[in-house]
Amino acid sequence: MASRNIKDGISLVQTAEGGLNEILDPTLLQMRQLALQATNGTLTDLDREHLQLDFEQMGMNIDSIANNTNFNGVNLLNSSEIFNAESIQNNTVVKPKLKNIDWTYIDNGNNFTAKDIEYNGTDKYVTIGKSNNKNQIMYSNDGETWIKANYDPLPSDVIYENGVFVITGSKSGSYGDDDGIIYSNDGINWSNIVNTNPPIRLDCLSTNRNSIAYDGSKFTMVGYSSELGNHKILTSQNGADWEVFNNPYEISSICFADGKYVGIGFKRYIYTSNDGINWDYKTKVSLDHRDSILHEGNKYFIVGEEHGNLFVSDNGDKWYQVNIEKEVNFESIAYDGNQYVAIGFENEGSKSLIYNSSDGVKWTLQKELSNNLSKEVSKIIWDGNSFIVSDEDGFSIGVPEYESSEQTQAYDKNVKRNAENIILQIGERSKDTMSVTLCDVRTSSIGLDSLNIKNIKDAKNALLKIDNAIAIISSHSSRMGAYQNSLEYISNNVENYNQNIIYSESRIRDLDIAKEIMIYTKNNILAKASEAVVSHANQQKNQILKLLK
């Protein structure tokens, strides 16, 4: 009976693994291809609407597989979540463990040190910074070989969305009044022909880092106009024609994620906005005036704070403070779908330091770069394959290496298990059992619900969440495979045990029969010998009686 139970258990985990494999390939991989296609600037909004229909159908397919994969009426892929966070430090499902980041220094040959870096997701990198103490734009097709563009701006930000690179800053060279904003479709040829309504002097508009964001339909830029003596908000759909709005809360640094803008404004308060124009006060955080806000992965960060303080938020409304060892000040953070990687420094002019974190809260020193940069020129991005970091007169490129999910089943002590378990009876004794933990892979549980790819920003966010979902599904599939291997080993052991029992019983039975035959023969001989002795004695008695007669 134990052997039959084990075989039923093997069938159960094979069914679960089969469902997981169907979700992974083709469904999740097709969703990733659709999201990647939607990030291409050559598509129109109508094209993305069509892609969205297929994207939503893929999500429905995942839920259908999760809800209908069962064994003998037991749902296998829509049980309660395996892990629930008990603290803000652990709000994600187990991820692959980072083994190493292999860093390579790239000398761009131009004595160029980057201040900001942007990637269009396909074939063009653009960076702004200084070359031989002169402001410069550089571009690259591969992130390693860099070429000078013919502009020398004094910029603060570069962004790529909707097929357009936009660079913001004040007094962008000597090209007239309209040089506070320049734009390019290819990252090579730049235009300073910019219109504002109402007209303002853009060469008098100064911006901080992270002063421009894209919400899926328009660019939104914030800055201070020395001409007008107040802060302004500018919006544009194409990077060339901008609408100008008042900025009464003095919003100076912004980001857009999860359908809303989050920004730092008057008195370093935190504000939010649905359209980037009308802002609402949310909370007060003790910030330094150089701070800037950004969104990476599933968290908001405020970087640039002194004394090793980093502010983190899960929703942009409620913030908590994280203290980095050695009072390292972070200036930029990137996320590869599994790990956050940040660049910072201890003191002005000290060497730049690379830190990594799996949750955005607990940070570990990863590498010390060769440069001695100030906080004005520290940037890191993730391009889908590697981290690219501004380094002195070049770049450091880091390729992460992860351990396989089968090797990383050590879960954080702050995470509690509450999944539904199946108890298999795998032996003859009551305590011979094995627990199989089921999983929940519905879109709501693996972070894929409410995703859309209707614009480039959301498509990029979808890519990150799909990559994380792939890691989750792979982890569950590996666990099911491990269960199957264990059950097959136990099954072989039980079969071997049963055969040995039968052989032993047969041998014992054979030995018992031989012994009984031997005893029977012995007793038979003894009995016949006794009969012969008695018969012989009787004969002697009869002979004596005959003589007496």
C-alpha positions as CSV (number, residue, x, y, z in Angstrom):
1,M,0.0,0.0,0.0
2,A,2.9,2.4,0.8
3,S,4.2,1.9,-2.8
4,R,0.8,2.9,-4.2
5,N,0.6,6.0,-2.0
6,I,4.0,7.1,-3.2
7,K,3.1,6.6,-6.9
8,D,0.0,8.7,-6.3
9,G,2.2,11.4,-4.7
10,I,4.5,11.3,-7.8
11,S,1.5,11.7,-10.0
12,L,0.3,14.7,-8.0
13,V,3.6,16.6,-8.2
14,Q,4.0,15.7,-11.9
15,T,0.6,17.3,-12.5
16,A,1.5,20.4,-10.6
17,E,4.9,20.7,-12.4
18,G,3.1,20.2,-15.8
19,G,0.8,23.1,-15.0
20,L,3.7,25.3,-13.9
21,N,5.6,24.5,-17.1
22,E,2.6,25.4,-19.2
23,I,2.4,28.8,-17.4
24,L,6.1,29.4,-17.9
25,D,6.3,28.3,-21.5
26,P,4.6,29.5,-23.6
27,T,2.4,31.8,-21.6
28,L,4.8,33.9,-19.6
29,L,7.4,33.9,-22.3
30,Q,4.8,35.2,-24.8
31,M,3.7,37.9,-22.3
32,R,7.4,39.0,-22.0
33,Q,7.7,39.1,-25.8
34,L,4.6,41.3,-26.0
35,A,5.8,43.6,-23.3
36,L,9.2,43.9,-24.9
37,Q,7.6,44.6,-28.3
38,A,5.5,47.3,-26.6
39,T,8.6,49.2,-25.4
40,N,9.6,49.8,-29.0
41,G,9.2,53.5,-29.9
42,T,8.2,52.7,-33.4
43,L,4.8,51.5,-32.3
44,T,1.7,53.7,-32.1
45,D,-0.7,53.7,-29.2
46,L,-3.2,51.8,-31.4
47,D,-0.5,49.1,-31.9
48,R,-0.1,48.8,-28.2
49,E,-3.8,48.6,-27.7
50,H,-3.8,45.5,-30.0
51,L,-0.9,44.0,-28.1
52,Q,-2.7,44.7,-24.8
53,L,-5.6,42.4,-25.9
54,D,-3.2,39.5,-26.4
55,F,-1.5,40.4,-23.2
56,E,-4.7,40.3,-21.2
57,Q,-5.6,36.9,-22.8
58,M,-2.3,35.5,-21.7
59,G,-3.0,36.6,-18.1
60,M,-6.4,34.9,-18.3
61,N,-4.7,31.7,-19.5
62,I,-2.4,31.8,-16.4
63,D,-5.5,32.0,-14.1
64,S,-7.3,29.3,-16.0
65,I,-4.3,26.9,-15.7
66,A,-3.9,27.8,-12.0
67,N,-7.6,27.4,-11.2
68,N,-8.1,24.1,-13.1
69,T,-4.9,22.2,-12.3
70,N,-6.0,19.6,-9.7
71,F,-5.4,16.0,-8.7
72,N,-8.3,14.0,-7.5
73,G,-10.2,17.2,-6.7
74,V,-7.2,18.8,-4.9
75,N,-6.3,22.2,-6.3
76,L,-2.6,22.4,-6.8
77,L,-1.8,25.9,-8.1
78,N,-4.2,28.2,-6.4
79,S,-3.7,27.5,-2.7
80,S,-2.7,30.2,-0.3
81,E,0.6,32.0,-1.0
82,I,3.7,30.1,0.2
83,F,5.2,33.1,1.8
84,N,3.7,36.1,3.5
85,A,5.9,39.0,4.6
86,E,5.8,39.8,8.3
87,S,7.8,43.0,7.9
88,I,8.5,45.6,5.2
89,Q,12.0,44.1,4.8
90,N,10.5,40.9,3.3
91,N,7.6,41.8,1.0
92,T,8.5,39.6,-1.9
93,V,8.5,35.9,-2.7
94,V,11.9,34.0,-2.6
95,K,14.2,35.1,-5.4
96,P,17.3,33.6,-6.9
97,K,20.3,34.3,-4.6
98,L,23.0,36.6,-6.0
99,K,26.2,34.7,-6.3
100,N,28.4,37.4,-7.8
101,I,28.5,40.5,-10.0
102,D,31.4,40.3,-12.5
103,W,32.6,43.9,-13.1
104,T,34.6,45.1,-16.1
105,Y,36.0,48.6,-16.5
106,I,35.4,50.2,-20.0
107,D,37.6,53.1,-20.9
108,N,35.6,55.2,-23.4
109,G,38.8,56.8,-24.8
110,N,37.4,60.4,-24.3
111,N,38.2,61.1,-20.7
112,F,34.5,61.2,-20.3
113,T,32.8,60.8,-16.9
114,A,29.0,60.3,-17.0
115,K,26.5,62.2,-14.9
116,D,23.4,60.4,-16.2
117,I,22.8,57.4,-18.5
118,E,19.7,56.4,-20.5
119,Y,18.9,53.3,-22.6
120,N,16.1,53.0,-25.1
121,G,15.6,49.3,-24.5
122,T,16.8,48.2,-27.9
123,D,19.9,49.7,-29.5
124,K,20.9,53.1,-28.2
125,Y,22.6,54.4,-25.0
126,V,22.8,58.1,-24.4
127,T,24.8,59.6,-21.6
128,I,25.6,63.2,-20.4
129,G,28.6,64.3,-18.4
130,K,32.0,65.9,-18.8
131,S,34.9,65.2,-21.2
132,N,38.1,67.0,-20.4
133,N,36.1,69.3,-18.1
134,K,33.8,70.2,-21.0
135,N,30.0,69.3,-21.0
136,Q,29.3,66.5,-23.5
137,I,26.7,64.1,-24.8
138,M,27.9,60.6,-25.8
139,Y,26.0,57.8,-27.5
140,S,26.6,54.1,-27.9
141,N,25.0,51.1,-29.7
142,D,26.3,48.5,-27.2
143,G,27.2,50.3,-24.0
144,E,30.9,49.8,-24.5
145,T,32.0,51.8,-27.5
146,W,31.0,55.5,-27.1
147,I,30.9,58.3,-29.6
148,K,30.7,62.1,-29.1
149,A,27.6,64.0,-30.2
150,N,27.9,67.6,-31.3
151,Y,26.3,69.2,-28.3
152,D,27.8,70.4,-25.1
153,P,24.9,70.9,-22.7
154,L,24.9,71.7,-19.0
155,P,22.2,69.1,-18.2
156,S,20.7,67.5,-15.2
157,D,18.7,64.6,-16.7
158,V,18.3,62.5,-19.8
159,I,15.2,60.4,-20.4
160,Y,13.9,58.2,-23.2
161,E,10.2,57.5,-23.7
162,N,7.8,57.3,-26.6
163,G,10.6,57.1,-29.1
164,V,12.3,60.4,-28.0
165,F,15.4,61.2,-26.0
166,V,14.9,64.4,-23.9
167,I,17.7,66.2,-22.1
168,T,16.9,68.9,-19.5
169,G,19.1,71.5,-17.9
170,S,20.0,75.2,-18.0
171,K,22.0,77.1,-20.7
172,S,22.6,74.1,-22.9
173,G,25.6,75.5,-24.8
174,S,25.5,78.6,-27.0
175,Y,22.5,77.9,-29.2
176,G,20.2,80.7,-28.3
177,D,17.5,81.1,-25.6
178,D,15.8,77.8,-26.2
179,D,18.5,75.5,-25.0
180,G,17.2,74.5,-21.6
181,I,15.6,71.5,-23.3
182,I,17.0,69.5,-26.3
183,Y,15.6,66.3,-27.9
184,S,16.5,63.6,-30.3
185,N,14.8,60.6,-32.0
186,D,18.0,58.7,-32.4
187,G,20.3,59.9,-29.7
188,I,22.8,61.3,-32.3
189,N,21.1,64.3,-33.9
190,W,19.8,66.8,-31.4
191,S,17.4,69.7,-31.8
192,N,17.0,72.8,-29.7
193,I,13.9,74.0,-31.5
194,V,11.5,74.0,-28.5
195,N,8.3,75.9,-28.1
196,T,6.7,76.8,-24.8
197,N,3.1,78.1,-24.1
198,P,3.2,80.6,-22.6
199,P,6.7,81.5,-23.8
200,I,9.4,81.4,-21.1
201,R,13.2,81.5,-21.4
202,L,14.4,78.0,-21.0
203,D,18.0,79.0,-20.6
204,C,16.8,80.5,-17.3
205,L,15.1,77.3,-16.2
206,S,17.3,75.3,-13.9
207,T,16.5,71.7,-12.9
208,N,17.6,69.2,-10.3
209,R,18.3,65.5,-10.9
210,N,15.3,63.3,-11.6
211,S,13.3,66.4,-12.6
212,I,11.6,64.8,-15.6
213,A,9.2,61.8,-15.9
214,Y,6.9,60.2,-18.4
215,D,3.4,59.0,-17.5
216,G,2.5,57.0,-20.6
217,S,1.1,60.0,-22.5
218,K,3.3,62.9,-21.8
219,F,6.7,64.1,-20.4
220,T,6.4,66.2,-17.2
221,M,9.3,68.4,-16.2
222,V,9.8,70.6,-13.0
223,G,12.3,73.4,-12.5
224,Y,13.0,76.9,-11.3
225,S,12.8,79.9,-13.6
226,S,15.2,82.6,-12.6
227,E,13.6,84.8,-15.2
228,L,10.2,84.6,-13.5
229,G,11.4,84.0,-9.9
230,N,9.3,81.0,-9.3
231,H,9.0,77.3,-10.0
232,K,7.3,75.9,-13.1
233,I,5.9,72.6,-14.4
234,L,6.2,71.8,-18.1
235,T,4.5,69.1,-20.0
236,S,5.0,67.8,-23.6
237,Q,3.9,64.8,-25.7
238,N,6.8,65.0,-28.2
239,G,9.7,66.8,-26.4
240,A,9.4,69.8,-28.7
241,D,6.2,71.6,-27.7
242,W,5.7,72.3,-24.0
243,E,2.8,73.6,-21.9
244,V,3.8,75.7,-18.9
245,F,2.0,75.6,-15.6
246,N,2.5,77.1,-12.2
247,N,4.3,75.1,-9.5
248,P,3.1,76.5,-6.2
249,Y,4.4,73.6,-4.1
250,E,7.9,74.1,-5.7
251,I,8.1,70.4,-6.8
252,S,11.7,69.9,-7.7
253,S,12.2,66.1,-8.2
254,I,9.6,63.7,-9.5
255,C,9.0,60.1,-10.7
256,F,6.0,58.3,-12.1
257,A,5.0,54.7,-11.2
258,D,1.8,52.8,-10.3
259,G,-0.4,55.3,-12.1
260,K,0.7,58.4,-10.2
261,Y,3.5,61.0,-9.8
262,V,5.4,61.3,-6.6
263,G,7.6,64.3,-5.9
264,I,9.6,66.3,-3.4
265,G,8.4,69.9,-3.0
266,F,8.1,72.8,-0.6
267,K,10.0,72.3,2.7
268,R,11.0,68.9,1.4
269,Y,7.5,67.6,1.8
270,I,6.3,64.6,-0.3
271,Y,3.5,65.3,-2.8
272,T,1.6,63.1,-5.2
273,S,-0.3,63.8,-8.4
274,N,-2.4,62.0,-10.9
275,D,-1.6,64.3,-13.9
276,G,1.8,65.8,-12.9
277,I,0.2,69.3,-12.8
278,N,-2.1,69.3,-9.7
279,W,-0.4,68.1,-6.6
280,D,-1.5,67.0,-3.1
281,Y,0.5,67.0,0.1
282,K,1.1,63.5,1.5
283,T,3.7,63.6,4.3
284,K,6.8,65.3,5.7
285,V,10.2,63.7,5.6
286,S,13.4,65.1,7.1
287,L,15.4,65.6,3.9
288,D,18.5,67.3,2.7
289,H,18.1,69.9,0.0
290,R,20.1,67.8,-2.5
291,D,17.8,64.8,-2.4
292,S,16.0,63.4,-5.4
293,I,13.3,60.8,-5.8
294,L,13.2,57.7,-8.0
295,H,11.2,54.4,-8.5
296,E,12.9,51.1,-9.1
297,G,11.4,47.6,-8.9
298,N,8.5,47.8,-6.6
299,K,9.8,50.6,-4.3
300,Y,10.2,54.3,-4.2
301,F,13.6,55.7,-3.0
302,I,14.8,59.1,-1.9
303,V,18.6,59.3,-2.5
304,G,21.2,61.9,-1.9
305,E,20.6,62.1,1.8
306,E,23.7,62.7,3.9
307,H,24.9,60.6,6.9
308,G,24.0,57.3,5.3
309,N,20.2,57.8,5.3
310,L,18.0,56.3,2.7
311,F,14.3,56.8,2.6
312,V,12.1,53.9,1.2
313,S,8.4,53.6,0.4
314,D,6.2,50.8,-0.9
315,N,3.5,53.2,-2.2
316,G,4.9,56.7,-2.3
317,D,2.8,57.8,0.6
318,K,4.3,56.2,3.7
319,W,8.1,56.4,4.1
320,Y,10.6,54.8,6.4
321,Q,14.3,55.5,7.0
322,V,17.1,53.0,6.3
323,N,20.6,53.6,7.7
324,I,23.4,52.5,5.4
325,E,26.7,51.3,7.0
326,K,29.6,53.7,7.2
327,E,27.1,56.5,6.5
328,V,27.4,55.9,2.8
329,N,25.2,58.3,0.7
330,F,23.4,56.7,-2.2
331,E,23.0,58.7,-5.4
332,S,21.4,56.2,-7.8
333,I,19.7,52.8,-7.7
334,A,18.9,50.2,-10.4
335,Y,16.9,47.0,-10.3
336,D,17.4,43.9,-12.5
337,G,14.3,42.1,-11.4
338,N,16.0,40.3,-8.5
339,Q,18.5,42.6,-6.9
340,Y,18.7,46.4,-6.2
341,V,22.2,47.8,-6.9
342,A,23.1,51.3,-5.7
343,I,26.1,53.6,-6.2
344,G,27.2,56.0,-3.4
345,F,30.1,57.3,-1.4
346,E,31.2,58.1,2.1
347,N,32.4,61.6,1.7
348,E,32.7,64.2,-1.1
349,G,35.5,63.2,-3.4
350,S,35.8,59.7,-2.0
351,K,35.7,56.6,-4.1
352,S,32.4,55.5,-5.3
353,L,31.0,52.4,-3.7
354,I,28.6,49.8,-5.1
355,Y,26.0,48.2,-2.8
356,N,23.4,45.5,-3.5
357,S,20.2,44.4,-1.8
358,S,17.5,41.8,-2.4
359,D,14.8,43.9,-0.8
360,G,15.9,47.5,-1.0
361,V,16.3,47.7,2.7
362,K,19.3,45.5,3.8
363,W,22.4,46.6,1.8
364,T,25.8,45.0,1.4
365,L,29.0,46.5,0.0
366,Q,29.6,44.8,-3.4
367,K,32.5,46.7,-5.0
368,E,34.7,49.8,-4.7
369,L,35.1,51.7,-8.0
370,S,38.3,53.3,-9.2
371,N,36.9,56.9,-9.3
372,N,36.8,59.7,-6.9
373,L,33.5,61.2,-8.0
374,S,31.3,63.8,-6.3
375,K,27.6,63.2,-5.8
376,E,26.8,65.2,-8.9
377,V,28.1,62.5,-11.2
378,S,27.0,59.1,-9.9
379,K,24.6,57.0,-12.0
380,I,23.7,53.4,-12.4
381,I,21.2,51.7,-14.8
382,W,20.1,48.2,-15.7
383,D,19.8,47.5,-19.5
384,G,18.3,44.0,-19.3
385,N,21.7,42.2,-19.3
386,S,24.1,44.2,-17.2
387,F,24.5,47.1,-14.8
388,I,26.2,50.2,-16.3
389,V,27.8,52.5,-13.8
390,S,29.5,55.9,-14.3
391,D,33.2,55.5,-13.5
392,E,36.1,57.9,-13.8
393,D,36.9,58.5,-17.5
394,G,34.7,55.5,-18.4
395,F,32.1,53.0,-17.2
396,S,32.0,49.9,-15.1
397,I,29.8,47.1,-16.4
398,G,28.5,44.5,-14.0
399,V,27.0,41.2,-15.1
400,P,25.1,39.5,-12.2
401,E,25.4,35.7,-11.6
402,Y,22.7,33.9,-9.7
403,E,22.6,30.6,-8.0
404,S,20.0,28.2,-9.3
405,S,16.6,28.1,-7.5
406,E,17.3,24.5,-6.4
407,Q,20.3,25.8,-4.5
408,T,18.5,28.6,-2.8
409,Q,15.7,27.1,-0.8
410,A,16.9,28.8,2.4
411,Y,14.1,31.2,3.3
412,D,14.4,34.3,5.4
413,K,13.6,33.8,9.1
414,N,11.2,36.7,9.1
415,V,8.9,35.0,6.6
416,K,6.3,32.6,7.8
417,R,5.0,29.5,5.9
418,N,1.3,29.3,5.6
419,A,0.7,27.4,2.4
420,E,-1.6,24.4,2.1
421,N,0.3,21.2,2.6
422,I,-0.4,17.7,1.3
423,I,0.7,14.9,3.7
424,L,1.7,11.7,1.9
425,Q,1.9,8.4,3.7
426,I,5.1,6.9,2.3
427,G,5.7,4.0,4.8
428,E,4.0,1.3,6.9
429,R,4.4,3.2,10.1
430,S,2.2,6.2,11.0
431,K,5.2,8.5,11.2
432,D,6.5,7.6,7.7
433,T,5.1,10.7,6.0
434,M,6.2,13.4,3.6
435,S,4.8,17.0,3.3
436,V,4.3,18.5,-0.2
437,T,3.8,22.3,-0.1
438,L,1.4,23.6,-2.8
439,C,1.5,27.1,-4.3
440,D,-0.6,29.9,-5.7
441,V,0.4,31.1,-9.2
442,R,-2.6,33.1,-10.1
443,T,-1.8,36.5,-11.6
444,S,-2.9,38.2,-8.4
445,S,-0.3,36.2,-6.4
446,I,2.7,36.5,-8.7
447,G,2.4,40.2,-9.4
448,L,0.8,40.2,-12.8
449,D,-2.7,41.4,-12.2
450,S,-3.6,44.8,-13.5
451,L,-0.6,45.0,-15.7
452,N,-0.8,46.8,-19.0
453,I,1.5,47.6,-21.9
454,K,-0.4,50.5,-23.4
455,N,2.6,52.8,-23.1
456,I,6.4,52.4,-22.9
457,K,6.6,53.2,-19.2
458,D,4.0,50.6,-18.2
459,A,5.5,48.1,-20.7
460,K,9.0,48.4,-19.0
461,N,7.4,48.0,-15.6
462,A,5.6,44.9,-16.9
463,L,8.9,43.5,-18.1
464,L,10.3,43.7,-14.6
465,K,7.3,42.1,-13.1
466,I,7.2,39.3,-15.7
467,D,10.8,38.5,-15.1
468,N,10.1,38.3,-11.3
469,A,7.1,36.1,-12.1
470,I,9.3,33.8,-14.2
471,A,11.7,33.5,-11.3
472,I,8.8,32.6,-9.0
473,I,7.3,30.0,-11.3
474,S,10.8,28.5,-11.9
475,S,11.3,28.2,-8.2
476,H,8.0,26.4,-7.7
477,S,8.7,24.1,-10.6
478,S,12.1,23.3,-9.2
479,R,10.6,22.5,-5.9
480,M,8.0,20.1,-7.5
481,G,10.9,18.5,-9.4
482,A,12.7,18.0,-6.1
483,Y,9.6,16.4,-4.6
484,Q,9.4,14.0,-7.5
485,N,13.0,13.0,-7.2
486,S,12.6,12.3,-3.5
487,L,9.4,10.3,-4.0
488,E,11.0,8.3,-6.8
489,Y,14.0,7.5,-4.5
490,I,11.6,6.5,-1.7
491,S,9.6,4.4,-4.1
492,N,12.6,2.6,-5.3
493,N,13.7,2.0,-1.7
494,V,10.3,0.7,-0.7
495,E,10.2,-1.6,-3.7
496,N,13.6,-2.9,-2.9
497,Y,12.6,-3.4,0.8
498,N,9.4,-5.4,-0.3
499,Q,11.4,-7.6,-2.6
500,N,14.0,-8.3,0.2
501,I,11.2,-9.2,2.6
502,I,9.7,-11.7,0.1
503,Y,13.1,-13.3,-0.6
504,S,13.8,-13.5,3.1
505,E,10.4,-15.1,3.8
506,S,10.9,-17.6,1.0
507,R,14.3,-18.5,2.3
508,I,13.0,-18.9,5.8
509,R,10.1,-21.0,4.6
510,D,12.4,-23.2,2.5
511,L,14.7,-23.7,5.5
512,D,11.8,-24.6,7.8
513,I,10.5,-27.3,5.4
514,A,13.9,-28.9,5.1
515,K,14.3,-29.0,8.9
516,E,10.8,-30.5,9.4
517,I,11.6,-33.2,6.8
518,M,14.8,-34.0,8.6
519,I,13.1,-34.2,11.9
520,Y,10.3,-36.4,10.4
521,T,12.9,-38.7,8.9
522,K,14.8,-39.0,12.1
523,N,11.7,-39.7,14.1
524,N,10.6,-42.2,11.5
525,I,13.9,-44.1,11.8
526,L,13.8,-44.0,15.5
527,A,10.2,-45.3,15.5
528,K,11.1,-48.1,13.1
529,A,14.2,-49.0,15.1
530,S,12.1,-49.2,18.3
531,E,9.6,-51.4,16.6
532,A,12.5,-53.7,15.4
533,V,14.0,-53.9,18.9
534,V,10.5,-54.7,20.5
535,S,9.9,-57.3,17.8
536,H,13.3,-58.9,18.3
537,A,12.7,-59.0,22.1
538,N,9.3,-60.7,21.6
539,Q,10.8,-63.3,19.4
540,Q,13.5,-64.2,22.0
541,K,10.7,-64.5,24.7
542,N,8.7,-66.9,22.5
543,Q,11.7,-69.1,21.8
544,I,12.4,-69.4,25.6
545,L,8.8,-70.4,26.2
546,K,9.0,-73.1,23.5
547,L,12.1,-74.6,25.2
548,L,10.3,-74.8,28.5
549,K,7.5,-76.7,27.0
